[in-house]
Amino acid sequence: MNNIQIKNEIQNPDNNTVRIVFGVTFVTGTSISDGAVTITKSEWLDMTGRQKLEKVANQLSADMLSTIK
C-alpha cells in the first residue's frame, strides 16, 4: 500500500493560500520526501484530514500521469 504523510500545512497570508507539505512512499519502495500542494485557504478550512490526503493523492496522481507520453 502506498503511504502518504502530511508533514506540515503552511499558511501564506499574502495570497490566502495554504501549502500542504507531504511525503509519500510507494509500495515499490520509491519515495518522495518533500512534495507540496497549494490550495486556497477557504478550501483548506473546509477540509477534513482525509479530504486533505485525498487532495494530495489526486494531485500527485494527475501530475505523475501527465509526465507519461
PyMOL Python script that loads the backbone (N, CA, C, O; Angstrom):
from pymol import cmd

cmd.read_pdbstr("""\
ATOM      1  N   MET A   1       0.843  -1.177   0.000  1.00  0.00           N
ATOM      2  CA  MET A   1       0.000   0.000   0.000  1.00  0.00           C
ATOM      3  C   MET A   1       0.888   1.241   0.000  1.00  0.00           C
ATOM      4  O   MET A   1       1.884   1.300   0.721  1.00  0.00           O
ATOM      5  N   ASN A   2       0.526   2.215  -0.800  1.00  0.00           N
ATOM      6  CA  ASN A   2       1.244   3.485  -0.809  1.00  0.00           C
ATOM      7  C   ASN A   2       0.938   4.235   0.485  1.00  0.00           C
ATOM      8  O   ASN A   2      -0.156   4.112   1.035  1.00  0.00           O
ATOM      9  N   ASN A   3       1.898   5.004   0.965  1.00  0.00           N
ATOM     10  CA  ASN A   3       1.754   5.707   2.232  1.00  0.00           C
ATOM     11  C   ASN A   3       2.028   7.191   2.021  1.00  0.00           C
ATOM     12  O   ASN A   3       3.135   7.574   1.641  1.00  0.00           O
ATOM     13  N   ILE A   4       1.021   8.025   2.266  1.00  0.00           N
ATOM     14  CA  ILE A   4       1.177   9.478   2.176  1.00  0.00           C
ATOM     15  C   ILE A   4       1.082  10.043   3.581  1.00  0.00           C
ATOM     16  O   ILE A   4       0.159   9.721   4.329  1.00  0.00           O
ATOM     17  N   GLN A   5       2.042  10.887   3.935  1.00  0.00           N
ATOM     18  CA  GLN A   5       2.016  11.548   5.241  1.00  0.00           C
ATOM     19  C   GLN A   5       2.060  13.054   5.031  1.00  0.00           C
ATOM     20  O   GLN A   5       2.925  13.572   4.325  1.00  0.00           O
ATOM     21  N   ILE A   6       1.119  13.745   5.652  1.00  0.00           N
ATOM     22  CA  ILE A   6       1.154  15.206   5.642  1.00  0.00           C
ATOM     23  C   ILE A   6       2.142  15.634   6.709  1.00  0.00           C
ATOM     24  O   ILE A   6       1.998  15.288   7.882  1.00  0.00           O
ATOM     25  N   LYS A   7       3.157  16.397   6.286  1.00  0.00           N
ATOM     26  CA  LYS A   7       4.215  16.822   7.210  1.00  0.00           C
ATOM     27  C   LYS A   7       3.945  18.182   7.823  1.00  0.00           C
ATOM     28  O   LYS A   7       4.296  18.436   8.976  1.00  0.00           O
ATOM     29  N   ASN A   8       3.316  19.061   7.042  1.00  0.00           N
ATOM     30  CA  ASN A   8       3.105  20.422   7.526  1.00  0.00           C
ATOM     31  C   ASN A   8       2.040  21.086   6.677  1.00  0.00           C
ATOM     32  O   ASN A   8       1.791  20.677   5.543  1.00  0.00           O
ATOM     33  N   GLU A   9       1.419  22.102   7.224  1.00  0.00           N
ATOM     34  CA  GLU A   9       0.460  22.920   6.496  1.00  0.00           C
ATOM     35  C   GLU A   9       0.868  24.370   6.745  1.00  0.00           C
ATOM     36  O   GLU A   9       0.774  24.869   7.866  1.00  0.00           O
ATOM     37  N   ILE A  10       1.321  25.036   5.687  1.00  0.00           N
ATOM     38  CA  ILE A  10       1.901  26.371   5.814  1.00  0.00           C
ATOM     39  C   ILE A  10       0.969  27.399   5.180  1.00  0.00           C
ATOM     40  O   ILE A  10       0.726  27.378   3.974  1.00  0.00           O
ATOM     41  N   GLN A  11       0.455  28.292   6.012  1.00  0.00           N
ATOM     42  CA  GLN A  11      -0.432  29.341   5.513  1.00  0.00           C
ATOM     43  C   GLN A  11       0.380  30.504   4.957  1.00  0.00           C
ATOM     44  O   GLN A  11       1.402  30.888   5.525  1.00  0.00           O
ATOM     45  N   ASN A  12      -0.083  31.057   3.844  1.00  0.00           N
ATOM     46  CA  ASN A  12       0.523  32.243   3.260  1.00  0.00           C
ATOM     47  C   ASN A  12      -0.517  33.358   3.290  1.00  0.00           C
ATOM     48  O   ASN A  12      -1.407  33.395   2.440  1.00  0.00           O
ATOM     49  N   PRO A  13      -0.414  34.268   4.260  1.00  0.00           N
ATOM     50  CA  PRO A  13      -1.424  35.329   4.387  1.00  0.00           C
ATOM     51  C   PRO A  13      -1.390  36.339   3.241  1.00  0.00           C
ATOM     52  O   PRO A  13      -2.360  37.067   3.030  1.00  0.00           O
ATOM     53  N   ASP A  14      -0.280  36.389   2.500  1.00  0.00           N
ATOM     54  CA  ASP A  14      -0.172  37.354   1.400  1.00  0.00           C
ATOM     55  C   ASP A  14      -1.115  37.037   0.247  1.00  0.00           C
ATOM     56  O   ASP A  14      -1.652  37.947  -0.385  1.00  0.00           O
ATOM     57  N   ASN A  15      -1.321  35.741  -0.034  1.00  0.00           N
ATOM     58  CA  ASN A  15      -2.198  35.402  -1.153  1.00  0.00           C
ATOM     59  C   ASN A  15      -3.312  34.432  -0.765  1.00  0.00           C
ATOM     60  O   ASN A  15      -3.950  33.836  -1.633  1.00  0.00           O
ATOM     61  N   ASN A  16      -3.546  34.274   0.535  1.00  0.00           N
ATOM     62  CA  ASN A  16      -4.672  33.485   1.044  1.00  0.00           C
ATOM     63  C   ASN A  16      -4.640  32.032   0.574  1.00  0.00           C
ATOM     64  O   ASN A  16      -5.671  31.469   0.207  1.00  0.00           O
ATOM     65  N   THR A  17      -3.443  31.428   0.589  1.00  0.00           N
ATOM     66  CA  THR A  17      -3.297  30.026   0.212  1.00  0.00           C
ATOM     67  C   THR A  17      -2.643  29.247   1.353  1.00  0.00           C
ATOM     68  O   THR A  17      -2.108  29.820   2.303  1.00  0.00           O
ATOM     69  N   VAL A  18      -2.704  27.935   1.227  1.00  0.00           N
ATOM     70  CA  VAL A  18      -2.063  27.035   2.182  1.00  0.00           C
ATOM     71  C   VAL A  18      -1.301  25.986   1.383  1.00  0.00           C
ATOM     72  O   VAL A  18      -1.841  25.388   0.452  1.00  0.00           O
ATOM     73  N   ARG A  19      -0.044  25.769   1.752  1.00  0.00           N
ATOM     74  CA  ARG A  19       0.757  24.700   1.140  1.00  0.00           C
ATOM     75  C   ARG A  19       0.698  23.489   2.051  1.00  0.00           C
ATOM     76  O   ARG A  19       1.061  23.560   3.225  1.00  0.00           O
ATOM     77  N   ILE A  20       0.238  22.381   1.500  1.00  0.00           N
ATOM     78  CA  ILE A  20       0.230  21.125   2.238  1.00  0.00           C
ATOM     79  C   ILE A  20       1.507  20.392   1.847  1.00  0.00           C
ATOM     80  O   ILE A  20       1.646  19.937   0.711  1.00  0.00           O
ATOM     81  N   VAL A  21       2.435  20.280   2.788  1.00  0.00           N
ATOM     82  CA  VAL A  21       3.717  19.626   2.539  1.00  0.00           C
ATOM     83  C   VAL A  21       3.574  18.156   2.922  1.00  0.00           C
ATOM     84  O   VAL A  21       3.059  17.836   3.993  1.00  0.00           O
ATOM     85  N   PHE A  22       4.031  17.262   2.042  1.00  0.00           N
ATOM     86  CA  PHE A  22       3.815  15.838   2.268  1.00  0.00           C
ATOM     87  C   PHE A  22       5.034  15.027   1.860  1.00  0.00           C
ATOM     88  O   PHE A  22       5.925  15.508   1.161  1.00  0.00           O
ATOM     89  N   GLY A  23       5.044  13.800   2.312  1.00  0.00           N
ATOM     90  CA  GLY A  23       5.992  12.789   1.865  1.00  0.00           C
ATOM     91  C   GLY A  23       5.195  11.571   1.463  1.00  0.00           C
ATOM     92  O   GLY A  23       4.128  11.314   2.021  1.00  0.00           O
ATOM     93  N   VAL A  24       5.699  10.817   0.498  1.00  0.00           N
ATOM     94  CA  VAL A  24       4.988   9.615   0.064  1.00  0.00           C
ATOM     95  C   VAL A  24       5.989   8.495  -0.192  1.00  0.00           C
ATOM     96  O   VAL A  24       7.057   8.712  -0.764  1.00  0.00           O
ATOM     97  N   THR A  25       5.621   7.301   0.242  1.00  0.00           N
ATOM     98  CA  THR A  25       6.395   6.098  -0.061  1.00  0.00           C
ATOM     99  C   THR A  25       5.470   5.151  -0.803  1.00  0.00           C
ATOM    100  O   THR A  25       4.399   4.793  -0.315  1.00  0.00           O
ATOM    101  N   PHE A  26       5.902   4.753  -1.993  1.00  0.00           N
ATOM    102  CA  PHE A  26       5.107   3.849  -2.812  1.00  0.00           C
ATOM    103  C   PHE A  26       5.383   2.411  -2.401  1.00  0.00           C
ATOM    104  O   PHE A  26       6.403   2.114  -1.780  1.00  0.00           O
ATOM    105  N   VAL A  27       4.475   1.537  -2.750  1.00  0.00           N
ATOM    106  CA  VAL A  27       4.590   0.125  -2.401  1.00  0.00           C
ATOM    107  C   VAL A  27       5.882  -0.486  -2.947  1.00  0.00           C
ATOM    108  O   VAL A  27       6.382  -1.468  -2.400  1.00  0.00           O
ATOM    109  N   THR A  28       6.419   0.088  -4.018  1.00  0.00           N
ATOM    110  CA  THR A  28       7.661  -0.416  -4.624  1.00  0.00           C
ATOM    111  C   THR A  28       8.899  -0.012  -3.837  1.00  0.00           C
ATOM    112  O   THR A  28       9.988  -0.528  -4.090  1.00  0.00           O
ATOM    113  N   GLY A  29       8.747   0.905  -2.884  1.00  0.00           N
ATOM    114  CA  GLY A  29       9.881   1.402  -2.118  1.00  0.00           C
ATOM    115  C   GLY A  29      10.353   2.770  -2.574  1.00  0.00           C
ATOM    116  O   GLY A  29      11.103   3.437  -1.862  1.00  0.00           O
ATOM    117  N   THR A  30       9.922   3.196  -3.756  1.00  0.00           N
ATOM    118  CA  THR A  30      10.241   4.543  -4.241  1.00  0.00           C
ATOM    119  C   THR A  30       9.583   5.558  -3.321  1.00  0.00           C
ATOM    120  O   THR A  30       8.467   5.340  -2.851  1.00  0.00           O
ATOM    121  N   SER A  31      10.269   6.668  -3.061  1.00  0.00           N
ATOM    122  CA  SER A  31       9.667   7.669  -2.179  1.00  0.00           C
ATOM    123  C   SER A  31       9.932   9.080  -2.678  1.00  0.00           C
ATOM    124  O   SER A  31      10.888   9.342  -3.407  1.00  0.00           O
ATOM    125  N   ILE A  32       9.062   9.965  -2.263  1.00  0.00           N
ATOM    126  CA  ILE A  32       9.216  11.407  -2.456  1.00  0.00           C
ATOM    127  C   ILE A  32       9.223  11.981  -1.054  1.00  0.00           C
ATOM    128  O   ILE A  32       8.227  11.882  -0.337  1.00  0.00           O
ATOM    129  N   SER A  33      10.331  12.579  -0.658  1.00  0.00           N
ATOM    130  CA  SER A  33      10.436  13.009   0.735  1.00  0.00           C
ATOM    131  C   SER A  33       9.731  14.332   1.006  1.00  0.00           C
ATOM    132  O   SER A  33       9.157  14.511   2.080  1.00  0.00           O
ATOM    133  N   ASP A  34       9.761  15.247   0.070  1.00  0.00           N
ATOM    134  CA  ASP A  34       9.117  16.548   0.285  1.00  0.00           C
ATOM    135  C   ASP A  34       8.418  17.000  -0.983  1.00  0.00           C
ATOM    136  O   ASP A  34       9.060  17.381  -1.962  1.00  0.00           O
ATOM    137  N   GLY A  35       7.104  16.954  -0.953  1.00  0.00           N
ATOM    138  CA  GLY A  35       6.286  17.490  -2.030  1.00  0.00           C
ATOM    139  C   GLY A  35       5.332  18.491  -1.426  1.00  0.00           C
ATOM    140  O   GLY A  35       5.200  18.561  -0.204  1.00  0.00           O
ATOM    141  N   ALA A  36       4.666  19.265  -2.256  1.00  0.00           N
ATOM    142  CA  ALA A  36       3.706  20.236  -1.747  1.00  0.00           C
ATOM    143  C   ALA A  36       2.586  20.450  -2.747  1.00  0.00           C
ATOM    144  O   ALA A  36       2.796  20.438  -3.959  1.00  0.00           O
ATOM    145  N   VAL A  37       1.406  20.645  -2.217  1.00  0.00           N
ATOM    146  CA  VAL A  37       0.232  21.001  -2.999  1.00  0.00           C
ATOM    147  C   VAL A  37      -0.282  22.303  -2.409  1.00  0.00           C
ATOM    148  O   VAL A  37      -0.409  22.423  -1.191  1.00  0.00           O
ATOM    149  N   THR A  38      -0.578  23.280  -3.259  1.00  0.00           N
ATOM    150  CA  THR A  38      -1.094  24.564  -2.789  1.00  0.00           C
ATOM    151  C   THR A  38      -2.583  24.644  -3.078  1.00  0.00           C
ATOM    152  O   THR A  38      -3.029  24.374  -4.193  1.00  0.00           O
ATOM    153  N   ILE A  39      -3.345  25.021  -2.056  1.00  0.00           N
ATOM    154  CA  ILE A  39      -4.786  25.180  -2.190  1.00  0.00           C
ATOM    155  C   ILE A  39      -5.195  26.514  -1.570  1.00  0.00           C
ATOM    156  O   ILE A  39      -4.405  27.147  -0.870  1.00  0.00           O
ATOM    157  N   THR A  40      -6.428  26.937  -1.828  1.00  0.00           N
ATOM    158  CA  THR A  40      -6.900  28.182  -1.228  1.00  0.00           C
ATOM    159  C   THR A  40      -7.165  27.965   0.259  1.00  0.00           C
ATOM    160  O   THR A  40      -7.443  26.851   0.701  1.00  0.00           O
ATOM    161  N   LYS A  41      -7.074  29.028   1.001  1.00  0.00           N
ATOM    162  CA  LYS A  41      -7.310  28.929   2.440  1.00  0.00           C
ATOM    163  C   LYS A  41      -8.756  28.522   2.727  1.00  0.00           C
ATOM    164  O   LYS A  41      -9.006  27.748   3.651  1.00  0.00           O
ATOM    165  N   SER A  42      -9.704  29.033   1.951  1.00  0.00           N
ATOM    166  CA  SER A  42     -11.107  28.672   2.197  1.00  0.00           C
ATOM    167  C   SER A  42     -11.340  27.185   1.921  1.00  0.00           C
ATOM    168  O   SER A  42     -12.089  26.529   2.646  1.00  0.00           O
ATOM    169  N   GLU A  43     -10.705  26.654   0.882  1.00  0.00           N
ATOM    170  CA  GLU A  43     -10.806  25.224   0.597  1.00  0.00           C
ATOM    171  C   GLU A  43     -10.209  24.421   1.762  1.00  0.00           C
ATOM    172  O   GLU A  43     -10.793  23.430   2.200  1.00  0.00           O
ATOM    173  N   TRP A  44      -9.057  24.851   2.253  1.00  0.00           N
ATOM    174  CA  TRP A  44      -8.354  24.184   3.340  1.00  0.00           C
ATOM    175  C   TRP A  44      -9.195  24.164   4.626  1.00  0.00           C
ATOM    176  O   TRP A  44      -9.249  23.153   5.326  1.00  0.00           O
ATOM    177  N   LEU A  45      -9.842  25.286   4.921  1.00  0.00           N
ATOM    178  CA  LEU A  45     -10.645  25.375   6.144  1.00  0.00           C
ATOM    179  C   LEU A  45     -11.825  24.421   6.129  1.00  0.00           C
ATOM    180  O   LEU A  45     -12.271  23.968   7.183  1.00  0.00           O
ATOM    181  N   ASP A  46     -12.334  24.113   4.945  1.00  0.00           N
ATOM    182  CA  ASP A  46     -13.494  23.228   4.823  1.00  0.00           C
ATOM    183  C   ASP A  46     -13.129  21.751   4.727  1.00  0.00           C
ATOM    184  O   ASP A  46     -14.024  20.908   4.662  1.00  0.00           O
ATOM    185  N   MET A  47     -11.841  21.413   4.718  1.00  0.00           N
ATOM    186  CA  MET A  47     -11.419  20.029   4.501  1.00  0.00           C
ATOM    187  C   MET A  47     -11.143  19.295   5.810  1.00  0.00           C
ATOM    188  O   MET A  47     -10.621  19.864   6.769  1.00  0.00           O
ATOM    189  N   THR A  48     -11.509  18.015   5.819  1.00  0.00           N
ATOM    190  CA  THR A  48     -11.111  17.136   6.916  1.00  0.00           C
ATOM    191  C   THR A  48      -9.701  16.612   6.599  1.00  0.00           C
ATOM    192  O   THR A  48      -9.187  16.831   5.502  1.00  0.00           O
ATOM    193  N   GLY A  49      -9.098  15.938   7.539  1.00  0.00           N
ATOM    194  CA  GLY A  49      -7.779  15.345   7.303  1.00  0.00           C
ATOM    195  C   GLY A  49      -7.795  14.370   6.140  1.00  0.00           C
ATOM    196  O   GLY A  49      -6.878  14.359   5.319  1.00  0.00           O
ATOM    197  N   ARG A  50      -8.835  13.551   6.070  1.00  0.00           N
ATOM    198  CA  ARG A  50      -8.961  12.583   4.972  1.00  0.00           C
ATOM    199  C   ARG A  50      -9.082  13.291   3.627  1.00  0.00           C
ATOM    200  O   ARG A  50      -8.494  12.852   2.639  1.00  0.00           O
ATOM    201  N   GLN A  51      -9.838  14.378   3.585  1.00  0.00           N
ATOM    202  CA  GLN A  51     -10.003  15.132   2.336  1.00  0.00           C
ATOM    203  C   GLN A  51      -8.674  15.746   1.892  1.00  0.00           C
ATOM    204  O   GLN A  51      -8.394  15.832   0.696  1.00  0.00           O
ATOM    205  N   LYS A  52      -7.865  16.168   2.852  1.00  0.00           N
ATOM    206  CA  LYS A  52      -6.546  16.717   2.513  1.00  0.00           C
ATOM    207  C   LYS A  52      -5.656  15.633   1.911  1.00  0.00           C
ATOM    208  O   LYS A  52      -4.957  15.870   0.926  1.00  0.00           O
ATOM    209  N   LEU A  53      -5.686  14.441   2.510  1.00  0.00           N
ATOM    210  CA  LEU A  53      -4.917  13.318   1.962  1.00  0.00           C
ATOM    211  C   LEU A  53      -5.389  12.970   0.556  1.00  0.00           C
ATOM    212  O   LEU A  53      -4.573  12.714  -0.329  1.00  0.00           O
ATOM    213  N   GLU A  54      -6.702  12.961   0.348  1.00  0.00           N
ATOM    214  CA  GLU A  54      -7.251  12.666  -0.977  1.00  0.00           C
ATOM    215  C   GLU A  54      -6.854  13.729  -1.990  1.00  0.00           C
ATOM    216  O   GLU A  54      -6.567  13.413  -3.144  1.00  0.00           O
ATOM    217  N   LYS A  55      -6.836  14.982  -1.566  1.00  0.00           N
ATOM    218  CA  LYS A  55      -6.413  16.078  -2.455  1.00  0.00           C
ATOM    219  C   LYS A  55      -4.961  15.874  -2.882  1.00  0.00           C
ATOM    220  O   LYS A  55      -4.633  16.005  -4.061  1.00  0.00           O
ATOM    221  N   VAL A  56      -4.100  15.554  -1.926  1.00  0.00           N
ATOM    222  CA  VAL A  56      -2.688  15.307  -2.234  1.00  0.00           C
ATOM    223  C   VAL A  56      -2.564  14.116  -3.177  1.00  0.00           C
ATOM    224  O   VAL A  56      -1.843  14.186  -4.172  1.00  0.00           O
ATOM    225  N   ALA A  57      -3.263  13.022  -2.870  1.00  0.00           N
ATOM    226  CA  ALA A  57      -3.181  11.813  -3.699  1.00  0.00           C
ATOM    227  C   ALA A  57      -3.674  12.075  -5.118  1.00  0.00           C
ATOM    228  O   ALA A  57      -3.043  11.646  -6.084  1.00  0.00           O
ATOM    229  N   ASN A  58      -4.783  12.768  -5.246  1.00  0.00           N
ATOM    230  CA  ASN A  58      -5.330  13.067  -6.576  1.00  0.00           C
ATOM    231  C   ASN A  58      -4.400  13.963  -7.379  1.00  0.00           C
ATOM    232  O   ASN A  58      -4.195  13.739  -8.572  1.00  0.00           O
ATOM    233  N   GLN A  59      -3.839  14.973  -6.730  1.00  0.00           N
ATOM    234  CA  GLN A  59      -2.928  15.875  -7.440  1.00  0.00           C
ATOM    235  C   GLN A  59      -1.651  15.155  -7.830  1.00  0.00           C
ATOM    236  O   GLN A  59      -1.146  15.336  -8.938  1.00  0.00           O
ATOM    237  N   LEU A  60      -1.130  14.344  -6.930  1.00  0.00           N
ATOM    238  CA  LEU A  60       0.071  13.570  -7.202  1.00  0.00           C
ATOM    239  C   LEU A  60      -0.155  12.626  -8.382  1.00  0.00           C
ATOM    240  O   LEU A  60       0.693  12.526  -9.269  1.00  0.00           O
ATOM    241  N   SER A  61      -1.283  11.940  -8.393  1.00  0.00           N
ATOM    242  CA  SER A  61      -1.614  11.026  -9.493  1.00  0.00           C
ATOM    243  C   SER A  61      -1.727  11.779 -10.813  1.00  0.00           C
ATOM    244  O   SER A  61      -1.182  11.344 -11.828  1.00  0.00           O
ATOM    245  N   ALA A  62      -2.427  12.899 -10.800  1.00  0.00           N
ATOM    246  CA  ALA A  62      -2.610  13.672 -12.027  1.00  0.00           C
ATOM    247  C   ALA A  62      -1.269  14.170 -12.562  1.00  0.00           C
ATOM    248  O   ALA A  62      -1.019  14.111 -13.766  1.00  0.00           O
ATOM    249  N   ASP A  63      -0.414  14.657 -11.676  1.00  0.00           N
ATOM    250  CA  ASP A  63       0.888  15.175 -12.106  1.00  0.00           C
ATOM    251  C   ASP A  63       1.777  14.066 -12.644  1.00  0.00           C
ATOM    252  O   ASP A  63       2.488  14.256 -13.631  1.00  0.00           O
ATOM    253  N   MET A  64       1.735  12.913 -11.999  1.00  0.00           N
ATOM    254  CA  MET A  64       2.570  11.809 -12.454  1.00  0.00           C
ATOM    255  C   MET A  64       2.081  11.276 -13.799  1.00  0.00           C
ATOM    256  O   MET A  64       2.889  10.978 -14.677  1.00  0.00           O
ATOM    257  N   LEU A  65       0.788  11.157 -13.962  1.00  0.00           N
ATOM    258  CA  LEU A  65       0.245  10.661 -15.228  1.00  0.00           C
ATOM    259  C   LEU A  65       0.500  11.636 -16.376  1.00  0.00           C
ATOM    260  O   LEU A  65       0.632  11.216 -17.525  1.00  0.00           O
ATOM    261  N   SER A  66       0.569  12.926 -16.078  1.00  0.00           N
ATOM    262  CA  SER A  66       0.790  13.913 -17.137  1.00  0.00           C
ATOM    263  C   SER A  66       2.227  13.851 -17.660  1.00  0.00           C
ATOM    264  O   SER A  66       2.526  14.420 -18.710  1.00  0.00           O
ATOM    265  N   THR A  67       3.119  13.164 -16.937  1.00  0.00           N
ATOM    266  CA  THR A  67       4.514  13.062 -17.395  1.00  0.00           C
ATOM    267  C   THR A  67       4.706  11.884 -18.338  1.00  0.00           C
ATOM    268  O   THR A  67       5.746  11.775 -18.988  1.00  0.00           O
ATOM    269  N   ILE A  68       3.713  11.000 -18.418  1.00  0.00           N
ATOM    270  CA  ILE A  68       3.810   9.841 -19.309  1.00  0.00           C
ATOM    271  C   ILE A  68       3.419  10.268 -20.708  1.00  0.00           C
ATOM    272  O   ILE A  68       2.348  10.841 -20.907  1.00  0.00           O
ATOM    273  N   LYS A  69       4.271   9.995 -21.673  1.00  0.00           N
ATOM    274  CA  LYS A  69       3.991  10.417 -23.055  1.00  0.00           C
ATOM    275  C   LYS A  69       3.702   9.229 -23.905  1.00  0.00           C
ATOM    276  O   LYS A  69       3.443   9.373 -25.100  1.00  0.00           O
TER     277      LYS A  69
END
""", "prot")
cmd.dss("prot")
cmd.show_as("cartoon", "prot")
cmd.util.cbc("prot")
cmd.orient("prot")
